Amino acid sequence: MTIHYQLDGRADAPVIVLSNSLGTTLSMWEGQLEALQAHFRVLRYDTHGHGRTTKQGKVTLAQLGEDVLSVMAQAGVKKAHFCGISMGGITGLWLARFAPEHFYSITVANSAAKIGEQANWLSRARTVRQEGMGVVAAGSADRWFTQAFRQHHPAEVESLVHQLATSNAEGYAECCEALAAADLRAEVADIRLPLLLIAGEDDPVTTVADSEFLRDQVTGASVVTLPASHLSNIEQPALFNAALLGFLQKG
């Protein structure tokens, strides 16, 4: 599998890896680039079957984690900070638990130790294979953003929905199946890395309670709640950046 990635910033700066959500690409982090590049080298990548990353067979959460390590190796990065959102967030939890030696810290945004229900993910995978991505894209704005954001930023919302509607159905379906099987609830208490949890107070997909569960399981973890829905880094970029940089610089 060819994983598409982009590395921006000073060669001598510490690295932070950014991992996108289901149905998006590395471009979802545009609102973080300028703020992060003032302090870090930023490594973004398209996850399995998304954007310009090709798909290759079935995928599991462990493979999504291994993809991050592969991208780091390709980019010549031995150790980094990590920030992932939604699917990227649970990927970060896997890395914190099973590959902690490669990371200084992990930030998990709008995610959970177990995201949603298995039956729903498997149903969504079947739907996109049978009917295409338009069905999923039609309801994505309501899941991703608050009503206020949708009203005030219609062009930004439409661009993301269009990108989802035209994305690779099989790659998306495979990631749905990976999420169906992903459950780290019994594993996260063994995480020892510094952990920041960012939650959206209006997120219907991964709730504040999901982040609070992780905080209670992981020693030293902290939660920041933002006035946003599921894609909080896009809806509240300034607040998201402030929370992330505050955490990274504190460490």
Backbone as JSON, one array per atom type, in Angstrom:
{
  "sequence": "MTIHYQLDGRADAPVIVLSNSLGTTLSMWEGQLEALQAHFRVLRYDTHGHGRTTKQGKVTLAQLGEDVLSVMAQAGVKKAHFCGISMGGITGLWLARFAPEHFYSITVANSAAKIGEQANWLSRARTVRQEGMGVVAAGSADRWFTQAFRQHHPAEVESLVHQLATSNAEGYAECCEALAAADLRAEVADIRLPLLLIAGEDDPVTTVADSEFLRDQVTGASVVTLPASHLSNIEQPALFNAALLGFLQKG",
  "N": [[0.83, -1.19, 0.0], [0.53, 2.22, -0.83], [1.15, 4.99, 1.02], [0.06, 8.22, 1.23], [1.69, 11.15, 2.22], [2.5, 14.27, 3.86], [5.01, 16.52, 4.75], [5.69, 19.26, 6.65], [7.41, 22.26, 7.59], [10.14, 23.37, 9.76], [13.22, 21.65, 9.49], [14.65, 21.09, 11.78], [12.89, 21.07, 13.87], [10.82, 19.59, 16.49], [8.62, 16.81, 15.78], [5.15, 16.54, 14.97], [2.6, 14.26, 14.43], [-0.3, 14.12, 12.48], [-3.51, 12.74, 12.3], [-6.18, 11.9, 10.24], [-9.84, 11.98, 10.26], [-12.5, 9.53, 9.73], [-13.53, 9.47, 6.39], [-12.4, 11.85, 5.57], [-9.49, 13.83, 4.56], [-5.91, 14.48, 4.66], [-6.04, 17.2, 4.35], [-7.84, 18.22, 6.12], [-6.6, 19.32, 8.26], [-5.76, 21.89, 7.76], [-6.37, 24.21, 9.18], [-4.79, 24.01, 11.41], [-2.17, 24.11, 10.65], [-0.53, 26.53, 10.4], [-0.35, 27.48, 13.07], [0.83, 25.27, 14.37], [3.24, 24.93, 12.95], [4.83, 26.96, 13.86], [6.14, 25.94, 15.97], [6.62, 23.23, 15.55], [7.48, 20.5, 13.34], [5.31, 19.33, 10.93], [3.68, 16.38, 10.28], [1.5, 15.06, 8.14], [-0.93, 12.7, 6.94], [-2.81, 10.71, 4.57], [-5.21, 8.48, 5.6], [-5.82, 4.88, 5.44], [-7.16, 4.0, 2.33], [-8.19, 6.51, 1.88], [-8.28, 9.8, 0.43], [-5.27, 10.3, -1.25], [-4.11, 7.97, -0.57], [-3.7, 4.61, -1.25], [-5.81, 1.65, -1.19], [-5.65, -1.59, 0.31], [-6.87, -4.53, 0.56], [-8.5, -5.97, 3.5], [-8.79, -4.11, 6.57], [-7.57, -3.4, 9.85], [-7.76, -2.0, 13.19], [-5.23, -2.24, 14.34], [-3.65, -2.35, 12.04], [-4.09, 0.23, 11.05], [-2.73, 1.64, 12.99], [-0.13, 0.63, 12.58], [0.29, 1.7, 10.07], [0.8, 4.39, 10.67], [3.3, 4.19, 11.94], [4.74, 3.26, 9.78], [4.59, 5.46, 8.01], [5.98, 7.35, 9.52], [8.51, 6.15, 9.52], [9.1, 6.23, 6.77], [9.31, 8.98, 6.46], [11.52, 9.5, 7.92], [11.31, 9.89, 10.66], [11.85, 9.28, 13.97], [10.7, 9.53, 16.48], [7.8, 11.1, 17.83], [5.26, 13.6, 18.58], [1.71, 13.0, 18.69], [-1.42, 13.56, 17.17], [-4.73, 12.79, 16.74], [-7.98, 12.63, 15.22], [-11.26, 11.48, 15.84], [-11.55, 8.58, 14.01], [-8.81, 8.73, 13.66], [-8.17, 9.37, 16.26], [-8.76, 7.08, 17.86], [-6.92, 5.46, 16.68], [-4.64, 6.69, 17.66], [-4.9, 6.02, 20.38], [-4.44, 3.26, 20.21], [-1.76, 3.3, 19.39], [-0.6, 4.54, 21.62], [-0.94, 2.57, 23.49], [0.27, 0.24, 22.38], [2.58, 0.92, 20.97], [4.26, 2.75, 22.4], [6.88, 3.66, 22.6], [7.55, 5.13, 20.42], [6.55, 7.66, 20.68], [6.13, 10.92, 22.12], [3.9, 12.13, 23.23], [0.31, 11.84, 23.21], [-2.53, 13.07, 21.6], [-5.98, 12.9, 21.64], [-8.73, 13.51, 19.85], [-12.23, 14.07, 19.8], [-13.06, 11.34, 20.0], [-13.04, 7.85, 21.06], [-12.65, 4.97, 23.23], [-14.08, 2.94, 22.22], [-15.86, 3.33, 19.37], [-19.08, 4.02, 18.59], [-21.49, 1.47, 17.53], [-21.06, -1.98, 16.69], [-22.86, -3.23, 14.84], [-23.99, -1.04, 13.51], [-21.78, 0.09, 12.17], [-21.12, -2.01, 10.44], [-23.42, -2.12, 8.93], [-23.3, 0.39, 7.69], [-21.03, 0.03, 6.12], [-21.95, -1.93, 4.31], [-23.95, -0.46, 3.06], [-22.6, 1.66, 1.68], [-21.15, 0.2, -0.12], [-23.14, -0.92, -1.66], [-24.78, 1.23, -2.48], [-23.23, 3.47, -2.82], [-21.26, 6.46, -1.99], [-22.81, 8.7, -1.67], [-25.07, 8.4, -0.03], [-24.09, 8.29, 2.61], [-22.75, 10.72, 2.69], [-24.84, 12.53, 2.57], [-25.92, 12.87, 5.13], [-23.8, 13.74, 6.58], [-22.97, 16.38, 7.3], [-24.65, 17.1, 9.42], [-23.74, 15.41, 11.41], [-21.09, 16.17, 11.67], [-20.9, 18.94, 12.26], [-22.13, 21.74, 14.21], [-25.4, 23.29, 14.07], [-25.19, 26.07, 13.95], [-22.59, 26.49, 12.94], [-22.87, 25.31, 10.42], [-24.65, 27.07, 9.26], [-23.22, 29.48, 9.16], [-20.9, 28.91, 7.8], [-21.23, 27.83, 5.1], [-19.92, 27.22, 2.64], [-17.52, 25.99, 3.36], [-18.47, 23.73, 4.68], [-19.89, 22.48, 2.58], [-17.81, 21.88, 0.83], [-16.39, 19.9, 2.24], [-18.36, 17.93, 2.47], [-18.76, 17.32, -0.22], [-16.24, 16.28, -0.85], [-16.32, 13.96, 0.71], [-18.47, 12.62, -0.56], [-17.37, 11.97, -2.99], [-15.34, 10.27, -2.43], [-13.4, 7.19, -2.05], [-15.36, 4.39, -2.04], [-14.91, 1.71, -1.26], [-12.55, 1.84, 0.26], [-13.48, 3.45, 2.35], [-15.51, 1.79, 3.36], [-14.0, -0.38, 4.29], [-12.64, 0.81, 6.4], [-14.8, 1.39, 8.04], [-15.46, -1.23, 8.79], [-13.17, -1.86, 10.21], [-13.48, -0.14, 12.39], [-15.78, -1.21, 13.44], [-14.87, -3.49, 14.7], [-13.09, -2.49, 16.52], [-12.1, -2.07, 19.8], [-10.95, -0.77, 22.62], [-11.41, -0.6, 25.29], [-10.7, -2.27, 27.4], [-8.01, -1.99, 27.41], [-6.96, 0.58, 27.69], [-6.3, 1.5, 30.25], [-3.71, 0.79, 30.69], [-2.14, 2.64, 29.41], [0.58, 4.85, 29.45], [1.65, 7.16, 28.48], [1.76, 10.81, 28.22], [-1.46, 12.19, 27.89], [-3.86, 13.93, 26.12], [-7.25, 14.75, 25.91], [-9.62, 15.85, 23.7], [-12.82, 17.09, 23.48], [-16.03, 17.55, 21.91], [-18.67, 19.54, 22.9], [-21.13, 19.33, 21.73], [-21.06, 17.02, 20.29], [-22.43, 14.33, 18.62], [-21.48, 11.87, 18.02], [-19.03, 10.91, 19.23], [-18.98, 11.31, 22.52], [-18.76, 13.76, 25.23], [-18.75, 12.25, 27.54], [-17.47, 9.93, 26.64], [-14.83, 10.82, 26.41], [-14.37, 11.49, 29.07], [-14.49, 8.99, 30.25], [-12.09, 7.9, 29.27], [-10.27, 9.68, 30.43], [-10.62, 9.0, 33.12], [-9.62, 6.46, 33.13], [-6.94, 6.57, 32.34], [-3.99, 7.38, 33.83], [-3.2, 10.64, 34.78], [-4.28, 11.81, 32.51], [-6.03, 14.41, 30.71], [-8.99, 16.4, 30.05], [-10.27, 18.55, 27.57], [-12.97, 20.49, 26.75], [-14.72, 21.62, 23.95], [-16.78, 24.16, 22.36], [-18.31, 22.71, 20.12], [-19.1, 20.37, 17.45], [-18.52, 17.23, 15.94], [-16.19, 17.44, 14.27], [-14.11, 19.09, 15.63], [-11.7, 20.44, 15.31], [-11.96, 21.78, 12.94], [-14.3, 23.25, 13.24], [-13.77, 24.84, 15.49], [-11.08, 26.13, 15.22], [-9.17, 27.95, 16.43], [-9.54, 27.65, 19.22], [-9.09, 24.91, 19.42], [-6.42, 24.75, 18.57], [-5.18, 26.23, 20.57], [-5.67, 24.63, 22.84], [-4.29, 22.28, 22.1], [-1.62, 23.18, 21.66], [-1.07, 24.26, 24.16], [-1.04, 21.97, 25.74], [1.08, 20.49, 24.49], [3.29, 22.19, 24.82], [3.43, 22.4, 27.52], [4.38, 19.97, 28.22]],
  "CA": [[0.0, 0.0, 0.0], [1.23, 3.49, -0.88], [0.54, 5.96, 1.93], [0.39, 9.59, 0.87], [1.9, 12.0, 3.38], [3.09, 15.59, 3.63], [5.82, 16.96, 5.89], [5.86, 20.7, 6.56], [8.03, 22.93, 8.72], [11.6, 23.37, 9.9], [13.81, 20.31, 9.62], [15.22, 20.89, 13.12], [11.83, 21.15, 14.87], [10.2, 18.31, 16.83], [7.57, 16.44, 14.84], [3.83, 16.09, 15.4], [1.87, 13.51, 13.4], [-1.74, 14.39, 12.5], [-4.24, 11.62, 11.69], [-7.51, 12.38, 9.89], [-11.04, 11.23, 10.63], [-13.14, 8.75, 8.68], [-14.19, 10.23, 5.35], [-11.69, 13.1, 5.28], [-8.11, 13.64, 4.12], [-4.96, 15.29, 5.43], [-6.37, 18.62, 4.21], [-8.7, 18.66, 7.23], [-5.75, 19.96, 9.27], [-5.26, 23.18, 7.29], [-6.55, 25.2, 10.23], [-3.78, 23.81, 12.45], [-0.81, 24.14, 10.1], [0.24, 27.73, 10.73], [-0.08, 27.51, 14.51], [1.75, 24.2, 14.74], [4.55, 25.09, 12.33], [5.63, 27.9, 14.64], [6.87, 25.18, 17.0], [6.8, 21.83, 15.2], [7.4, 20.0, 11.97], [3.99, 18.7, 10.9], [3.57, 15.23, 9.39], [0.11, 14.67, 7.89], [-1.05, 11.61, 5.97], [-4.15, 10.2, 4.27], [-5.33, 7.14, 6.16], [-6.11, 3.77, 4.53], [-8.28, 4.13, 1.41], [-8.68, 7.89, 1.87], [-7.44, 10.74, -0.29], [-4.33, 9.73, -2.22], [-3.57, 6.7, -0.06], [-4.39, 3.48, -1.86], [-6.33, 0.64, -0.28], [-5.14, -2.93, 0.02], [-7.49, -5.57, 1.36], [-9.16, -5.64, 4.75], [-7.97, -3.31, 7.47], [-7.9, -3.46, 11.27], [-7.22, -0.88, 13.96], [-3.79, -2.45, 14.46], [-3.02, -1.97, 10.78], [-4.11, 1.69, 10.99], [-1.62, 2.07, 13.83], [1.12, 0.29, 11.9], [0.46, 2.67, 8.98], [1.44, 5.58, 11.23], [4.71, 3.88, 12.14], [5.32, 3.18, 8.44], [4.74, 6.83, 7.51], [7.09, 7.96, 10.26], [9.76, 5.58, 9.02], [9.34, 6.79, 5.43], [9.68, 10.39, 6.59], [12.73, 9.6, 8.71], [10.94, 10.36, 11.99], [11.99, 8.18, 14.92], [9.8, 9.74, 17.62], [6.99, 12.29, 17.55], [3.96, 13.78, 19.2], [0.65, 12.51, 17.81], [-2.78, 14.07, 17.37], [-5.69, 12.21, 15.81], [-9.37, 12.96, 15.48], [-12.23, 10.43, 15.52], [-10.81, 7.36, 13.7], [-7.41, 9.02, 13.98], [-8.01, 9.38, 17.71], [-8.66, 5.71, 18.37], [-5.61, 5.0, 16.21], [-3.69, 7.2, 18.64], [-4.99, 5.19, 21.59], [-3.74, 2.01, 19.93], [-0.33, 3.59, 19.41], [-0.2, 4.81, 23.0], [-0.94, 1.3, 24.23], [1.07, -0.84, 21.81], [3.84, 1.41, 20.39], [4.52, 4.01, 23.1], [8.28, 4.07, 22.48], [7.69, 6.0, 19.25], [5.81, 8.9, 20.86], [6.3, 11.74, 23.32], [2.57, 12.37, 23.79], [-0.82, 11.51, 22.33], [-3.76, 13.85, 21.73], [-7.11, 12.18, 21.07], [-9.84, 14.46, 19.7], [-13.52, 13.58, 19.32], [-12.92, 9.9, 19.78], [-13.43, 7.01, 22.18], [-12.02, 3.66, 23.25], [-14.94, 2.18, 21.31], [-16.69, 4.32, 18.69], [-20.32, 3.5, 18.03], [-21.86, 0.06, 17.69], [-20.59, -2.84, 15.61], [-23.9, -3.45, 13.82], [-24.15, 0.18, 12.72], [-20.63, 0.21, 11.26], [-21.22, -3.03, 9.39], [-24.53, -1.69, 8.06], [-22.82, 1.5, 6.86], [-20.12, -0.54, 5.11], [-22.78, -2.56, 3.28], [-24.69, 0.58, 2.34], [-21.77, 2.39, 0.72], [-20.78, -0.73, -1.19], [-24.31, -1.16, -2.51], [-25.45, 2.44, -2.95], [-22.28, 4.54, -3.05], [-20.95, 7.35, -0.89], [-23.78, 9.79, -1.55], [-25.98, 8.15, 1.09], [-23.4, 8.69, 3.83], [-22.44, 12.15, 2.61], [-26.06, 13.32, 2.73], [-26.14, 13.19, 6.54], [-22.52, 13.97, 7.26], [-22.87, 17.72, 7.87], [-25.33, 17.1, 10.71], [-22.89, 14.71, 12.38], [-19.79, 16.8, 11.79], [-20.9, 20.34, 12.67], [-23.33, 22.29, 14.81], [-26.25, 24.03, 13.15], [-24.65, 27.42, 13.8], [-21.45, 26.45, 12.02], [-23.38, 25.03, 9.08], [-25.3, 28.27, 8.74], [-22.26, 30.58, 8.95], [-19.77, 28.49, 6.96], [-21.81, 26.86, 4.16], [-18.97, 26.8, 1.6], [-16.57, 25.04, 3.97], [-19.21, 22.49, 4.92], [-20.19, 21.88, 1.29], [-16.56, 21.33, 0.29], [-16.09, 18.65, 2.95], [-19.38, 16.95, 2.1], [-18.46, 16.91, -1.6], [-15.06, 15.42, -0.79], [-16.78, 12.66, 1.21], [-19.33, 11.99, -1.56], [-16.57, 11.51, -4.13], [-14.22, 9.45, -1.95], [-13.4, 5.78, -2.41], [-16.34, 3.68, -1.24], [-14.36, 0.49, -0.68], [-11.64, 2.25, 1.33], [-14.33, 3.91, 3.45], [-16.18, 0.61, 3.93], [-13.01, -1.17, 5.04], [-12.38, 1.49, 7.67], [-15.99, 1.13, 8.86], [-15.32, -2.58, 9.34], [-12.13, -1.79, 11.24], [-14.07, 0.5, 13.57], [-16.75, -2.15, 14.0], [-14.16, -4.46, 15.55], [-12.13, -1.8, 17.4], [-12.56, -1.87, 21.18], [-9.78, -0.68, 23.48], [-11.84, -0.27, 26.65], [-9.98, -3.07, 28.38], [-6.58, -1.77, 27.21], [-6.47, 1.96, 27.85], [-5.76, 1.74, 31.59], [-2.27, 0.52, 30.66], [-1.44, 3.73, 28.72], [1.43, 5.62, 30.36], [2.08, 8.39, 27.84], [0.9, 11.98, 28.42], [-2.65, 12.05, 27.04], [-4.85, 15.0, 26.1], [-8.51, 14.38, 25.28], [-10.4, 17.01, 23.28], [-14.19, 16.67, 23.22], [-16.98, 18.56, 21.47], [-19.82, 19.46, 23.8], [-22.31, 19.0, 20.93], [-20.7, 15.9, 19.43], [-23.35, 13.21, 18.78], [-20.8, 10.62, 17.62], [-18.18, 10.56, 20.38], [-19.48, 12.29, 23.47], [-17.9, 14.18, 26.34], [-18.65, 11.09, 28.44], [-16.44, 9.03, 26.11], [-13.53, 11.38, 26.8], [-14.26, 11.4, 30.52], [-14.14, 7.6, 30.54], [-10.66, 7.74, 29.03], [-9.56, 10.43, 31.48], [-10.68, 8.25, 34.38], [-8.86, 5.22, 32.98], [-5.52, 6.81, 32.06], [-3.39, 8.22, 34.86], [-2.66, 11.91, 34.33], [-4.95, 12.33, 31.31], [-6.89, 15.57, 30.94], [-10.02, 16.64, 29.04], [-10.67, 19.9, 27.21], [-14.24, 20.45, 26.02], [-14.88, 22.77, 23.07], [-18.14, 24.37, 21.86], [-18.25, 22.2, 18.74], [-19.6, 19.03, 17.23], [-17.57, 16.12, 15.81], [-14.9, 17.88, 13.71], [-13.86, 20.29, 16.44], [-10.53, 21.18, 14.81], [-12.43, 22.62, 11.84], [-15.33, 24.16, 13.74], [-13.18, 25.78, 16.45], [-9.63, 25.98, 15.05], [-8.37, 28.73, 17.38], [-9.62, 26.99, 20.53], [-8.43, 23.62, 19.28], [-4.97, 24.98, 18.52], [-4.74, 26.69, 21.9], [-5.66, 23.46, 23.73], [-3.23, 21.37, 21.67], [-0.3, 23.77, 21.91], [-0.91, 24.35, 25.61], [-0.66, 20.62, 26.19], [2.38, 20.11, 23.97], [4.35, 23.04, 25.37], [3.52, 22.1, 28.95], [5.24, 18.79, 28.36]],
  "C": [[0.87, 1.24, 0.0], [0.49, 4.5, -0.01], [1.02, 7.35, 1.56], [0.57, 10.42, 2.13], [2.54, 13.31, 2.96], [3.79, 16.04, 4.9], [6.14, 18.43, 5.71], [6.57, 21.24, 7.79], [9.53, 22.77, 8.76], [12.14, 21.97, 10.15], [14.32, 20.04, 11.03], [14.17, 20.92, 14.23], [11.34, 19.75, 15.26], [8.98, 18.07, 15.95], [6.27, 16.13, 15.57], [3.15, 15.44, 14.21], [0.38, 13.8, 13.58], [-2.47, 13.32, 11.7], [-5.71, 11.99, 11.49], [-8.63, 11.44, 10.33], [-11.55, 10.41, 9.45], [-13.81, 9.68, 7.68], [-13.56, 11.57, 5.02], [-10.29, 12.78, 4.77], [-7.2, 14.51, 4.97], [-5.25, 16.78, 5.35], [-7.25, 19.12, 5.35], [-7.92, 19.41, 8.3], [-5.23, 21.33, 8.84], [-5.35, 24.26, 8.37], [-5.57, 25.08, 11.37], [-2.36, 24.09, 11.97], [0.0, 25.34, 10.58], [0.61, 27.76, 12.21], [0.94, 26.46, 14.92], [3.15, 24.41, 14.18], [5.42, 26.14, 13.02], [6.51, 27.18, 15.67], [7.28, 23.77, 16.57], [6.94, 21.63, 13.69], [6.15, 19.13, 11.93], [3.95, 17.6, 9.83], [2.1, 14.82, 9.31], [0.08, 13.54, 6.87], [-2.51, 11.3, 5.73], [-4.23, 8.76, 4.77], [-5.8, 6.14, 5.09], [-7.34, 4.04, 3.66], [-8.87, 5.52, 1.32], [-7.72, 8.78, 1.08], [-6.58, 10.05, -1.33], [-3.63, 8.48, -1.69], [-4.39, 5.55, -0.64], [-4.92, 2.53, -0.8], [-5.76, -0.71, -0.67], [-5.77, -3.91, 0.99], [-8.15, -5.05, 2.62], [-8.21, -4.88, 5.67], [-8.48, -3.48, 8.9], [-7.34, -2.23, 11.96], [-5.71, -1.03, 14.11], [-3.05, -2.04, 13.19], [-3.01, -0.45, 10.6], [-2.98, 2.26, 11.85], [-0.28, 1.79, 13.18], [1.37, 1.23, 10.72], [1.14, 3.94, 9.47], [2.94, 5.34, 11.41], [5.43, 3.79, 10.8], [5.56, 4.57, 7.86], [5.89, 7.53, 8.22], [8.43, 7.45, 9.76], [10.11, 6.13, 7.64], [9.83, 8.23, 5.5], [10.94, 10.59, 7.42], [12.5, 10.12, 10.12], [10.98, 9.2, 12.97], [11.0, 8.29, 16.07], [9.08, 11.06, 17.43], [5.87, 12.43, 18.57], [2.91, 13.29, 18.2], [-0.66, 13.18, 18.19], [-3.69, 13.47, 16.31], [-7.11, 12.55, 16.2], [-10.28, 11.84, 15.0], [-11.51, 9.1, 15.24], [-9.32, 7.55, 13.96], [-7.14, 9.03, 15.47], [-7.91, 7.99, 18.29], [-7.38, 5.03, 17.86], [-4.53, 5.46, 17.18], [-3.72, 6.42, 19.94], [-4.28, 3.85, 21.4], [-2.23, 2.22, 19.98], [0.17, 3.83, 20.83], [-0.08, 3.52, 23.81], [0.1, 0.32, 23.71], [2.38, -0.38, 21.15], [4.28, 2.71, 21.07], [5.94, 4.54, 22.93], [8.5, 5.02, 21.32], [7.1, 7.4, 19.46], [6.16, 9.59, 22.17], [4.96, 11.96, 24.02], [1.53, 12.0, 22.74], [-1.98, 12.45, 22.64], [-4.87, 13.14, 20.96], [-8.3, 13.13, 21.04], [-11.1, 13.76, 19.19], [-13.47, 12.1, 19.0], [-13.31, 9.15, 21.04], [-12.64, 5.71, 22.13], [-12.8, 2.67, 22.39], [-15.9, 3.19, 20.68], [-17.93, 3.65, 18.1], [-20.52, 2.01, 18.26], [-21.47, -0.75, 16.45], [-21.61, -2.97, 14.49], [-24.07, -2.22, 12.93], [-23.01, 0.38, 11.74], [-20.72, -0.78, 10.12], [-22.34, -2.68, 8.41], [-24.08, -0.55, 7.15], [-21.88, 0.99, 5.77], [-20.91, -1.18, 3.97], [-23.47, -1.5, 2.42], [-23.82, 1.27, 1.31], [-21.31, 1.48, -0.4], [-21.93, -0.92, -2.17], [-24.83, 0.1, -3.18], [-24.5, 3.61, -3.21], [-22.18, 5.5, -1.87], [-21.97, 8.46, -0.68], [-24.71, 9.64, -0.36], [-25.35, 8.62, 2.4], [-23.15, 10.19, 3.84], [-23.66, 13.01, 2.91], [-26.3, 13.72, 4.18], [-24.9, 13.6, 7.29], [-22.43, 15.33, 7.94], [-23.51, 17.79, 9.25], [-24.5, 16.42, 11.79], [-21.62, 15.51, 12.68], [-19.82, 18.16, 12.48], [-22.21, 20.72, 13.35], [-24.14, 23.05, 13.76], [-25.7, 25.44, 12.91], [-23.48, 27.46, 12.84], [-21.91, 26.2, 10.6], [-23.99, 26.28, 8.45], [-24.28, 29.35, 8.36], [-21.09, 30.21, 8.06], [-20.24, 27.48, 5.91], [-20.82, 26.37, 3.12], [-17.98, 25.77, 2.14], [-17.24, 23.7, 4.21], [-19.46, 21.76, 3.61], [-18.95, 21.23, 0.68], [-16.23, 19.99, 0.94], [-17.1, 17.56, 2.6], [-19.13, 16.43, 0.68], [-17.26, 15.97, -1.62], [-15.43, 14.02, -0.3], [-17.57, 11.92, 0.13], [-18.54, 11.4, -2.72], [-15.38, 10.65, -3.69], [-14.42, 7.98, -2.29], [-14.31, 4.97, -1.49], [-15.75, 2.45, -0.55], [-13.39, 0.82, 0.45], [-12.4, 2.7, 2.56], [-14.97, 2.71, 4.15], [-15.22, -0.23, 4.77], [-12.69, -0.52, 6.38], [-13.59, 1.38, 8.6], [-15.9, -0.24, 9.53], [-14.23, -2.63, 10.41], [-12.69, -1.18, 12.52], [-15.1, -0.4, 14.23], [-16.1, -3.1, 15.0], [-13.28, -3.8, 16.6], [-12.74, -1.54, 18.78], [-11.35, -1.93, 22.11], [-10.15, -0.41, 24.94], [-11.09, -1.04, 27.72], [-8.47, -2.82, 28.34], [-6.08, -0.41, 27.7], [-5.9, 2.25, 29.23], [-4.26, 1.51, 31.66], [-1.48, 1.59, 29.92], [-0.68, 4.55, 29.74], [1.91, 6.93, 29.75], [1.21, 9.57, 28.27], [-0.24, 11.98, 27.41], [-3.58, 13.24, 27.22], [-6.08, 14.51, 25.35], [-9.29, 15.66, 24.97], [-11.78, 16.53, 22.87], [-15.01, 17.85, 22.71], [-18.25, 18.45, 22.29], [-21.11, 19.12, 23.06], [-22.07, 17.82, 20.0], [-21.65, 14.72, 19.65], [-22.7, 11.85, 18.53], [-19.94, 10.09, 18.75], [-18.39, 11.66, 21.41], [-18.42, 12.72, 24.48], [-17.71, 13.03, 27.32], [-17.61, 10.09, 27.96], [-15.04, 9.52, 26.5], [-13.32, 11.29, 28.31], [-13.95, 9.97, 30.97], [-12.64, 7.38, 30.37], [-9.84, 8.48, 30.08], [-9.52, 9.64, 32.78], [-9.87, 6.97, 34.33], [-7.36, 5.44, 32.91], [-4.96, 7.81, 33.08], [-2.8, 9.49, 34.25], [-3.32, 12.51, 33.11], [-5.84, 13.51, 31.68], [-7.84, 15.75, 29.77], [-10.21, 18.14, 28.84], [-11.93, 19.78, 26.36], [-14.42, 21.74, 25.23], [-16.34, 22.92, 22.63], [-18.23, 24.0, 20.38], [-18.93, 20.85, 18.68], [-18.42, 18.09, 16.96], [-16.22, 16.52, 15.22], [-14.5, 19.19, 14.37], [-12.67, 21.09, 15.95], [-10.89, 22.11, 13.67], [-13.43, 23.65, 12.35], [-14.75, 25.22, 14.68], [-11.65, 25.72, 16.36], [-8.79, 26.73, 16.09], [-8.37, 28.07, 18.76], [-8.93, 25.63, 20.51], [-6.92, 23.79, 19.33], [-4.43, 25.4, 19.89], [-4.67, 25.51, 22.88], [-4.5, 22.53, 23.4], [-1.86, 21.93, 22.01], [-0.04, 23.93, 23.4], [-0.46, 23.04, 26.22], [0.76, 20.26, 25.77], [3.51, 20.92, 24.62], [4.5, 22.84, 26.87], [4.44, 20.92, 29.19], [6.67, 19.08, 28.02]]
}
